[in-house]
Amino acid sequence: MASVQPFQIVIPDETLERIRTKVADYPWQEMPPLSGWAYGANLDYMKELCAYWLDEFDWRAQEAEINRFSHFTALVEGLDIHFIHEKGSGPTPRPLLISHGWPGSVVEFRNVIEPLAHPERFGGSESDAFDVIAPSLPGFGFSGKPERPMGPRSMARLFAGLMTDVLGYDSYIAQGGDWGGAITSWLGYEHAPACCGIHLNIMTMRHPDGPQGAEEEAWATRFVKEQELEDGYRTQQATKPQTLSYAMMDSPVGIAAWIIEKMNSWSDTKGDDIESVHTKDELLTNIMVYLVTGTFSTASWIYYGRREEGGRLLSPEGRRVEVPTACALFPAELLSWPPRNYVERVYNVTHWTEMPRGGHFAAMEQPELLINDIRTFARTLP
């Protein structure tokens, strides 16, 4: 069994000061005066956020909050994997692997880890407790950086090894959104029966036969239209991520703008008020994870890695994920869900929930809805 090492986040003062200096020195006077969000990250909001970053944001307080959880690293196939491992209450907590995506990090899960692991502290039942394992994706955050791009299928293999070979679990549930949804799909497809059920709040995978019938064809047409103004970043990161990295690795404000635009357009905000969903501290803490670890470049590689692995197609033969699958449909999800008939050709859907509100970042936007749905699904599993 691989060695598991305790880990704590302790960022050197020099790193924080270097970031602060670059933010303070940003040449705002050179920026074109385009207002609003239509052209990308809102200039007025970015100025406001960066002023807060310099004058009020406290990384050390956020660092201490994240360190409340139990952090570890383990070597899996030669790569250091960082993960939070919060042991659940009671005698029989079920193992639950939760995977984040881009432009996220493990800090997305701050409001769901404790309630999932210790439901009795929040008015729930100890019988619903989970052992929560939340890894940083390879190349992201506090995990090691692969030597070249790695896609979600390969990451699923590493996470399967983490769960069974390193942590010794015979059976576990997997959950994910964004890239975590793709990783979770591969876990259910290729790593059953140890992965005994999956819970998704996004559908990224596709069936080789394409849409069938009028309803599915209408969704497919609508999906393409919805993605027209969202495909730029995806194409760049899937084709020439290294070129983008030269600019981003030198600009904390650039990284912040690249991420903030997505946090606004992919979330279920009131109008274009990003802070109707996310606080400045939440936004900046997630951004800082990319900055203090120097992982913007290697995190973007996952798009290139998926392209090399074959894109969104799960099985050229049309095989599906046969483990029980839960689908949580949040209405403002960036990647709109296909009709259920289509989903059932890709997954063995046993649980289907259409949420009343929420968007792409479910664990941050609607933690209670997500937690309750995971619990409800887990009760249906043997």
Number of C-alpha atoms within 10 A of each C-alpha: 9 14 10 15 11 12 16 16 12 11 13 9 9 9 12 15 11 13 18 15 12 14 18 15 9 16 9 12 7 7 9 8 11 13 13 13 15 11 11 17 23 20 19 13 17 17 14 12 22 21 14 15 18 14 9 12 17 14 16 14 10 16 16 13 12 19 15 10 16 15 20 18 22 21 19 18 12 10 17 18 26 26 24 24 21 21 21 25 21 15 9 13 19 21 24 28 27 25 28 26 23 18 20 25 23 23 21 22 21 17 16 17 26 20 22 29 26 25 21 16 13 10 9 14 13 19 18 24 26 29 22 26 24 23 26 23 31 28 27 32 28 27 21 21 21 16 9 11 21 24 22 26 22 16 22 24 17 21 26 26 19 25 20 16 15 17 17 12 16 13 16 21 25 28 25 24 26 25 25 26 26 28 29 31 32 24 30 27 23 16 18 17 15 17 27 20 30 33 28 23 25 26 24 21 18 21 21 16 11 10 19 12 8 9 13 17 15 14 16 19 11 12 16 12 11 14 13 9 12 14 11 10 15 13 13 16 21 18 14 14 23 15 12 15 18 11 12 19 16 14 17 24 21 16 19 22 20 17 19 23 18 18 22 22 22 19 24 26 20 10 9 14 12 21 13 14 19 16 11 16 17 17 20 21 21 20 23 19 20 24 22 19 16 19 21 24 21 23 26 26 24 27 26 22 22 21 15 13 15 13 16 15 16 22 16 11 10 13 14 19 23 18 22 21 24 24 24 22 23 25 18 20 23 21 18 20 21 19 15 13 13 19 18 16 17 23 24 17 20 15 17 16 13 10 16 10 16 24 26 26 28 28 24 21 21 20 20 16 17 21 18 15 19 24 16 14 20 21 10 11 12 6
